[in-house]
Amino acid sequence: MSATTPGTTAAAHHGADWRAWQQSWDRQQEWYMPDREERFRVMLDMVEATVGAEPRVLDLACGTGSITDRLLRRLPRAHSTGVDLDPALLAIARGTFGGDPRVALVTADLKDPDWPARLPRGRYDAVLTATALHWLHSDDLRVLYGQLAGLVRPGGVFLNADHMPDPATPRINAADRAQRHARMDEARERGALGWTEWWRLAAADPALAEPTAERFRIYGEHADGDTPPASWHAATLLDAGFGEARTVWSSPSDAMVLALR
């Protein structure tokens, strides 16, 4: 099984190659975001700068655990609780981190007002999320930010890296979008997997077929949430009770907002 195109092999009958599936997910996400590793690096830089080298982290909408994987390689004394609703991506995360006492994984719907009750801890040093909360509409995200203000300890940090285009710059946005799509088309011609192709492979793997089918029953093809600009996120986090909030990284279409409790 290759890292970029995991498929069905004789080994699949004895369980999937979970590390290969996680690596494949990372490559698929990089097709959309070639600067993905840079945002992870800045995220972990800021975690270490604000709360130290042994943080208790909530990996919010964790997916396969991409943030947790990088967190533990960078800060091996950290502990991470990953929370998500996607059964297929959580299956990969559980397979990847199974047996690691530093990692707990929780199934929860972030739109359920009682989702924090499922967490094994009351408060965290850091709550981290990337390329996930655009699945929520702004009203739901405002509620979530209010909940996070109660989950981040005083002095703790929240970081959200996501698609946050500025509606005040439509020509810049259009130029960036055109260039990104052209580069994605070039990468596809070289064999890169896109979203649809990746999920088709997941559905064909015996270990992931059932959770993948359940995932599409829950979500459909994709989200229809909002993508407000970084300024909205910073202002909403301040309204929710965080003490400071601002952008700490950005690209032409994406940004990372940091909020200190």
Buried (B, 14 or more C-beta within 10 A) or exposed (E): BEBBBBEBEEEBEEEBBBBBBBBBBBBBBBBBBBEBEBBBBBBBEBBBEBBEEEBBBBBBBBBBBBBBBBBBEBBEEBBBBBBBBBBBBBBBBBBBBEEEEBBBBBBBEBBEEEBBEEBEBEBBBBBBBBBBBBBBBBEBBBBBBBEBBEBBBEEBBBBBBBBBBBEEEEEEBEEBEEEBEEEBEEBEEEEBBBEEBBBEBBBBBEBBBEBBEBBEEEEEEEEEBBBBBBBBBBBBBBEBBBEEBBBBBBBBBBBBBBBBB
